[in-house]
Amino acid sequence: MSAIRKDILDLVPNGIGKVAMEALGEPDVIALWFGESDLVTPPFIREAAKRALDEGKTFYNYARGLHELRRAICGYHRRIVGADIDVDRISMPGAAVLSVVTALQCLVETGDNVVIVSPIWPSIFQAAEVVGAELRFCRLDEDWADGRWRLDLDKLFSLCDGRTNAIFVNSPGNPTGWIASRSEQQAILDFSRRRGIAFISDEVYGTMVYDGRLHAPSLLQIADKDDEIFVINSFSKPWAMTGWRIGWMVHPPSLSEPMKVICVANNTGPAVFAQYGALAALTPEGDAFRAVMLERCRTGREVVQEFLATQNRIRWIKPDGAFYGFLHIEGLTDSLGFALGLVREGRVGVAPGSAFGPEAANDSYVRICFAQDPARLRLGLERLTAATARR
Ligand SMILES: Cc1ncc(COP(=O)(O)O)c(C=O)c1O
């Protein structure tokens, strides 16, 4: 007999990890599997963290994040997102994924379920599994004729019942690049208000959009102060800070006091010197770097688009946001087996589509991150095509 929860013992690493562990760090492998660009965090952010260390900022600090950093995040919300959010609604448990866990800890009791718009980054639903939620997926539908992903709101709402405690939407989405429209967000917000369901909006790719907008539609722009919403954000992607493990969340004001306890319990906040790096990211220099990153993504997206124009077995729905290509390979039904073979023999690392949700349709896809050096990205795509031709 074991005291450990059965559902915990049943957890297994997702397919992205399985493929990456085959060849992590091997220099001849073109690694497109993780959600990060090949750019190193810019010097002004690194310098700010180093300065903090040199000044002896190595002690415990506020568990919800430094006051000045949380105030700077308020400024970012006003400037970039177009929302005025009280500083007391901002908490920084650690990286965005810990904000996801924290939000779910606040919501899920045994027997509850979470309805998740998919395909989606697997750590989201694995986090829900860790806290004991039942998972329900509402898969976006491919509209190949129109070249876009579509959310069926009726399907989403029909998955909710009396034990649904949260609807989880990631927009712009990983891996699809789909962006929820203002009216879709409003409809989900109205529904969740009526039904007493929390709305978790993961907006870590909020500024990574390709139509010139400063930010994708944000739940923060339409929600009221007391709505039971959680909006997740991160320094990881726009500022090339994936290894820093720092992000933030906006939560209802009723959680301001409890968050002091939860954040202590989970990690007592992100590393203090990392927070000084994050503070530098929110300056005009940080805005300039975000623009550089977005340009790299835009170029990568065009490289993939041009490449796919020459292919007849690989296609995509061109992403409106984020920095992933979710590539559909004709005839593919075992994306994990394909990705494992690809990394071993083809020396290119991709994430298998099956990792992004349980539906069989995902198995015809692989995901790449295109925020890469264009020449290396092209080479990776050529290797992918060669492997596809051998199948
Ligand atoms: C949708 C989504 N949310 C959250 C995260 C995690 O961000 P962080 O590095 O801050 O934990 C990722 C990372 O890939 C992601 O794709």
The ligand as an SDF file (V2000), in Angstrom:
LIG
                    3D

 16 16  0  0  0  0  0  0  0  0999 V2000
    1.1700   28.9160  -22.6990 C   0  0  0  0  0  0  0  0  0  0  0  0
    2.3270   28.9400  -21.7660 C   0  0  0  0  0  0  0  0  0  0  0  0
    2.1240   29.3230  -20.4970 N   0  0  0  0  0  0  0  0  0  0  0  0
    3.1360   29.3680  -19.6170 C   0  0  0  0  0  0  0  0  0  0  0  0
    4.4190   29.0310  -20.0010 C   0  0  0  0  0  0  0  0  0  0  0  0
    5.5050   29.0390  -18.9800 C   0  0  0  0  0  0  0  0  0  0  0  0
    6.2130   30.2210  -18.8540 O   0  0  0  0  0  0  0  0  0  0  0  0
    7.3410   30.3110  -17.7450 P   0  0  0  0  0  0  0  0  0  0  0  0
    8.6540   30.0660  -18.4300 O   0  0  0  0  0  0  0  0  0  0  0  0
    7.2620   31.7030  -17.2040 O   0  0  0  0  0  0  0  0  0  0  0  0
    7.0540   29.2800  -16.7060 O   0  0  0  0  0  0  0  0  0  0  0  0
    4.6650   28.6020  -21.3020 C   0  0  0  0  0  0  0  0  0  0  0  0
    6.0040   28.1580  -21.7180 C   0  0  0  0  0  0  0  0  0  0  0  0
    6.2030   27.5390  -22.7320 O   0  0  0  0  0  0  0  0  0  0  0  0
    3.5830   28.5670  -22.2110 C   0  0  0  0  0  0  0  0  0  0  0  0
    3.7530   28.1880  -23.4760 O   0  0  0  0  0  0  0  0  0  0  0  0
  1  2  1  0
  2  3  1  0
  2 15  2  0
  3  4  2  0
  4  5  1  0
  5  6  1  0
  5 12  2  0
  6  7  1  0
  7  8  1  0
  8  9  2  0
  8 10  1  0
  8 11  1  0
 12 13  1  0
 12 15  1  0
 13 14  2  0
 15 16  1  0
M  END
$$$$
